[in-house]
Amino acid sequence: MCELLGMSANVPTDICFSFSGLIKRGGKTGSHKDGWGIAFYEGKGYRSFHDPVASADSEVAKFIQHYSIKSTQVICHIRKANRGRVCLENTHPFSRELWGDVWCFAHNGQLKGIKKKALKGYKPIGTTDSEYAFCWILSQLREEFPMKPKSHVTIRNAMERLCKEVAKHGVFNVLISNVGHLYTFCSTKLTWLTRQAPFVEAQLLDADLCVDFKKETTNTDVVTVIATEPLTSNEQWTKMRVGEFSVFRLGAKEFTSFS
């Protein structure tokens, strides 16, 4: 299985601390050595970095670890290949345009029979069932809503329904973003925590690194981190329930439902 990392914040924030812990699991403290990727939103802008080598050995990952990119929303993925060969086009997160926004997607799990679903308007570049599922979700959204709905609740309800449909095909732990919102669905395993005042010191599980967030933040900052497994040893992580669909915006959990 792969591992996921996401962040939602109310102010532009870097993810260097959490990323430093996650990349160790890509070939050093974990077996997820088949590539990695990370995507950042900056306003409506989007930048991403991918590498098909183990993140623990990647020079690109070392660069990101020490390059403070400020973002309000981040999605990161380290891969353990089960479907699709190890190559650049099969590394998550994947991205596509819909309604003038860049959508981003990263997935943990296997989806049996997903490629039998018809695609309209989107095609995968690689061979993973993950990217195929992403293309199917966006195909369905574009077909149902040729123009972007005015209400975010409409988009949220459609996304929830589509995630539940994909989850019928297997394990679907996923992070999906459209600039303003971070959508999550938990089939088996996702955890999250929110950091806000009063901030405390945090210690990584996978690296000898701690940060005193009181020195790095203001009293109004709110940052939520979502990960497959907890990344720190001294903070209280909340485990998502099986079948939980949650939406995060500006660092806060905006919506949750359970199937």
Beta strands, then each sheet from edge to edge (+ up, - down):
strand 1: 3-13
strand 2: 36-42
strand 3: 45-51
strand 4: 71-78
strand 5: 94-98
strand 6: 101-108
strand 7: 173-177
strand 8: 182-186
strand 9: 191-196
strand 10: 201-203
strand 11: 210-212
strand 12: 222-227
strand 13: 238-239
strand 14: 244-249
strand 15: 252-258
sheet 1: 3+ 2- 4+ 1- 12+ 9- 13+
sheet 2: 5+ 6- 7+ 8- 14+ 15-
sheet 3: 10+ 11-
end
